[in-house]
């Protein structure tokens, strides 16, 4: 949302930032990176809090805060419980709601969970659907959303990424060791709920085998602090010299590692958009994705939690130069870096 805030300011709006802090550490890092300050911070997370408890706390607090702000409209981005609760609170208040990154669908309510459900529940409540791609538009149309309410603008994730890679001070974080001659970097991220338990175990075994088979590979794995991820990750991988288990990286650090990486192994949604834009082939530890455009464009392949499928695809990309070169071309199915400006233009006309 940082590029959206910037574009709204240029367009003459007064954007007020309301943070629920569903992801406290990540939020604080990103706010600092983009020099943003929240006007309200609900600090909504509690240890062991269920999604039902979070929803029950967010809706009334968001409604009260939005009402007191005097806002003319509300925008939220993505697929979190925050997005759905903001849409519901806006609906109760009779305020128009804009869904940034609307229309992403995997077709499976259980994957990603709860994100697929949050997106579907948000759509009927939105006045403006800011869809990243034509595929997203068609998904919304199939659910009965009027064409006049859908605006294909690209994804603001790419706006933020291109801003970041253009920074002259972008460098590897201190926690990541420089590459030595003959070594190649691999970025690994894992955090999806649907991979908790046995699927994560299979993925970690596959990563271990890859690292042992290729000692010249340098895997950088910023470990998510969720105990369902951190415990198994450290248990399976802590003893391998060519796997660096780091604390979560801030956004500049993550982008710098991604830019230097030969391959990316992930179950993240956003990285499926970012890495192809940098020309980095991606293997995704998911069976389905709400971002099929990257797969169709040829920069992403789904391997699920199948160790054999992952090993086959990873080995091919690591050893076959032609196969690697075909996937390593930069691809931009999610926009050209001007998505936020298009959103501001829509709001300028919609709120006139």
Helices and strands as residue ranges (DSSP letters): H 2-10, E 18-19, H 24-33, E 40-41, H 51-69, E 73-77, H 81-93, E 96-102, H 115-123, E 128-131, H 134-142, G 147-149, E 150-152, H 156-165, E 184-189, G 193-195, H 198-213, E 217-222, H 227-237, E 243-246, H 251-260, E 263-266, H 271-277, E 281-284, H 292-297, E 300-302, H 307-319, H 321-327, H 339-350
